[in-house]
Structure formats: structure tokens, C-alpha cells
Amino acid sequence: MRTDVKRNVAGAVLGVVISCGVLVACGHQESGKAKPMHSYSMTPLGKVCEGIFDPETRAEAVKLLGSDQVNWYPPTKDDFDGNSSKVAEILARGMNMEYMANRSCVFNKKPGQRTALEIWFEWWPETLKTVPGAGHVKGTSAAYELSTGSSLMSRLFVDCQRPDLVEPGDQMSVVEVMITDRIGLSRQSRVRLLNASAEKVTAQLDCKNKVVLPEAHVVTEEDPRLK
């Protein structure tokens, strides 16, 4: 698939991603059948999304949410939604738009409310140095595009080299990690969540290179493109 076509498809799907504001049937589709959403329960932040909330990020989120409990569905090992191993499995099928927009984390504040936070993964047909608007952190495998103003979304691009997945005539893609944050977290907290999620997925993606991610303070304080 040509790169320009991929971008058009990605933009269309991303619009669907952002529109999934309430926890409803917005999960991964397997063999043409939508994965139904199951029962959610109020769960401590420290136990959701495979433990990606470190103490500092958790404390900030609790202050903003007004509670340590969020409405979350604990996925089973076979669930494609909210499961880093399944996200990696889908990404390993190929670098094309058929296997995109896979969620590793999703929860809301209370049942029936809009989604508070989502983290998505896909392949993106660029290199770290050519991703528009993103700043590559030197000496690492990462480039970041952090939100400004009222934007809800921030993105991390990770150089995970899988030449065996490149389609004929295409270039190597990078892994894109997107966070949609309606909690109002700081940039450092968003970076920590992006990094923690990326570490879990890339560790299971059999990258042929060593994936190195920077500390959050390096991203937000030292790269002028991210200020």
C-alpha cells in the first residue's frame, strides 16, 4: 500500500478513535466480528492497564479525578482490547492499516461517562526524523509529538525495526503510540504513560534493534521542539 494512501486511511480511522468517547463497542474487530465490551468494575488506578501508572503519575491522576477508583474492564489473556500481548501480536501481522488502532489501555471515571484515557498502537509509515511535528530525542529510539492548548492527544513514535514485516515497495514504519487524555495530565505524566505502554508492547514485538526510551523529564525539558 502506498504511503499517501496509508496516511489517508490512518486519518479516517483516527477520527473514529477520537469519537469513541464513551466505553461502548469500539473494540478490535477479528474476522469481521466486533469484539463486544464486557463488564467493567471500579478498580484502583494502580491495578489498571497492566500497572503503567507509576506513583507520581497515579498521584496526579487521583488529584484530578478526585478518586483512586476508575471504571475499567480487566482483560483476559485472549482479549484483543486492553492487552499489550495481543496488541503486539496484531502489530506483528504486518505493517499495514488492516492492523491498526489497537488499544492497550482504556477506562473512564464512572460507568456511563466519557472515556477518561485511552492508549492506542499502530504502525506509522515514517521514520523518526520525518514524522511531521515530532521531535526526535537524540540517542534514543523515540520521537514525541506532545499536545498543546486544548488538544487531548499526544503521540510517541518508536523505532522498532521489523524488516520482515515491510511490504514490497514500502519503507520501514515506526510504531505509533497515541494517548487520548481527558483527565488533564501534565506532559511528563503523558510521556511516562506512553513510555510504559510502549515498553510493554515492544518487549513482545521482537524488534531487531535495541529500543531505548528517554526519561520523561528529558523529553519535556531538553528538546525545544517539545516545549
TABELQUI-V213079 format. One record per residue. N is the residue number from 1. PSI is psi in degrees with one decimal (* if undefined). Layout:
n->N psi->PSI
n->N psi->PSI
This chain:
n->1 psi->134.1
n->2 psi->151.3
n->3 psi->-40.7
n->4 psi->-34.2
n->5 psi->-41.7
n->6 psi->-42.9
n->7 psi->-40.5
n->8 psi->-43.7
n->9 psi->-42.9
n->10 psi->-41.0
n->11 psi->-40.6
n->12 psi->-44.7
n->13 psi->-36.7
n->14 psi->-34.4
n->15 psi->-37.9
n->16 psi->-41.0
n->17 psi->-49.4
n->18 psi->-30.5
n->19 psi->-15.1
n->20 psi->73.0
n->21 psi->-21.8
n->22 psi->146.9
n->23 psi->93.3
n->24 psi->-164.6
n->25 psi->83.0
n->26 psi->31.0
n->27 psi->-176.5
n->28 psi->144.4
n->29 psi->131.6
n->30 psi->121.8
n->31 psi->36.4
n->32 psi->0.6
n->33 psi->129.7
n->34 psi->136.8
n->35 psi->115.9
n->36 psi->147.1
n->37 psi->141.7
n->38 psi->-161.9
n->39 psi->132.5
n->40 psi->159.4
n->41 psi->155.9
n->42 psi->123.9
n->43 psi->140.6
n->44 psi->141.1
n->45 psi->-34.5
n->46 psi->-14.1
n->47 psi->-4.2
n->48 psi->158.3
n->49 psi->43.6
n->50 psi->31.3
n->51 psi->29.6
n->52 psi->-12.8
n->53 psi->105.1
n->54 psi->166.2
n->55 psi->-40.7
n->56 psi->-44.8
n->57 psi->-39.7
n->58 psi->-43.3
n->59 psi->-41.6
n->60 psi->-43.5
n->61 psi->-40.5
n->62 psi->-41.0
n->63 psi->-41.6
n->64 psi->-36.9
n->65 psi->-24.9
n->66 psi->11.4
n->67 psi->153.5
n->68 psi->-4.0
n->69 psi->131.7
n->70 psi->160.2
n->71 psi->111.8
n->72 psi->143.8
n->73 psi->115.1
n->74 psi->112.2
n->75 psi->152.5
n->76 psi->173.2
n->77 psi->-17.6
n->78 psi->-6.2
n->79 psi->138.4
n->80 psi->-17.7
n->81 psi->125.9
n->82 psi->22.3
n->83 psi->111.7
n->84 psi->-34.7
n->85 psi->-36.8
n->86 psi->-34.6
n->87 psi->-47.2
n->88 psi->-39.7
n->89 psi->-42.3
n->90 psi->-43.4
n->91 psi->-33.1
n->92 psi->-5.3
n->93 psi->-22.1
n->94 psi->157.5
n->95 psi->67.9
n->96 psi->170.5
n->97 psi->-7.0
n->98 psi->-27.4
n->99 psi->59.2
n->100 psi->171.5
n->101 psi->58.2
n->102 psi->126.5
n->103 psi->133.1
n->104 psi->-13.2
n->105 psi->134.5
n->106 psi->134.1
n->107 psi->163.9
n->108 psi->173.0
n->109 psi->-47.4
n->110 psi->159.2
n->111 psi->135.3
n->112 psi->-9.2
n->113 psi->167.2
n->114 psi->153.4
n->115 psi->129.4
n->116 psi->-36.6
n->117 psi->137.2
n->118 psi->145.7
n->119 psi->126.9
n->120 psi->155.2
n->121 psi->146.2
n->122 psi->167.8
n->123 psi->141.7
n->124 psi->126.3
n->125 psi->64.2
n->126 psi->176.7
n->127 psi->170.4
n->128 psi->-31.3
n->129 psi->-11.8
n->130 psi->-3.2
n->131 psi->120.8
n->132 psi->129.5
n->133 psi->0.7
n->134 psi->148.5
n->135 psi->121.7
n->136 psi->126.1
n->137 psi->114.5
n->138 psi->142.2
n->139 psi->6.6
n->140 psi->176.2
n->141 psi->23.3
n->142 psi->146.4
n->143 psi->145.3
n->144 psi->145.4
n->145 psi->99.8
n->146 psi->143.2
n->147 psi->154.8
n->148 psi->156.7
n->149 psi->-128.9
n->150 psi->6.2
n->151 psi->140.0
n->152 psi->-15.7
n->153 psi->140.1
n->154 psi->155.3
n->155 psi->146.6
n->156 psi->133.8
n->157 psi->126.9
n->158 psi->130.5
n->159 psi->95.6
n->160 psi->104.1
n->161 psi->116.2
n->162 psi->75.7
n->163 psi->-24.8
n->164 psi->-14.4
n->165 psi->-4.9
n->166 psi->130.3
n->167 psi->150.2
n->168 psi->129.8
n->169 psi->-5.5
n->170 psi->165.3
n->171 psi->168.8
n->172 psi->136.9
n->173 psi->165.6
n->174 psi->157.5
n->175 psi->125.5
n->176 psi->129.3
n->177 psi->121.9
n->178 psi->135.3
n->179 psi->128.4
n->180 psi->114.1
n->181 psi->107.8
n->182 psi->4.9
n->183 psi->-36.2
n->184 psi->33.2
n->185 psi->157.4
n->186 psi->165.7
n->187 psi->-41.0
n->188 psi->-39.7
n->189 psi->-40.4
n->190 psi->-42.7
n->191 psi->-42.9
n->192 psi->-40.6
n->193 psi->-40.7
n->194 psi->-46.9
n->195 psi->-47.1
n->196 psi->-40.4
n->197 psi->-43.5
n->198 psi->-39.3
n->199 psi->-41.7
n->200 psi->-40.9
n->201 psi->-48.4
n->202 psi->-27.9
n->203 psi->-20.6
n->204 psi->8.2
n->205 psi->0.2
n->206 psi->45.6
n->207 psi->138.4
n->208 psi->-7.3
n->209 psi->164.7
n->210 psi->121.1
n->211 psi->120.4
n->212 psi->121.8
n->213 psi->141.1
n->214 psi->162.2
n->215 psi->151.9
n->216 psi->-39.6
n->217 psi->-29.7
n->218 psi->-41.4
n->219 psi->-47.2
n->220 psi->-19.2
n->221 psi->-29.4
n->222 psi->-24.2
n->223 psi->110.7
n->224 psi->-23.9
n->225 psi->-15.5
n->226 psi->4.6
n->227 psi->*
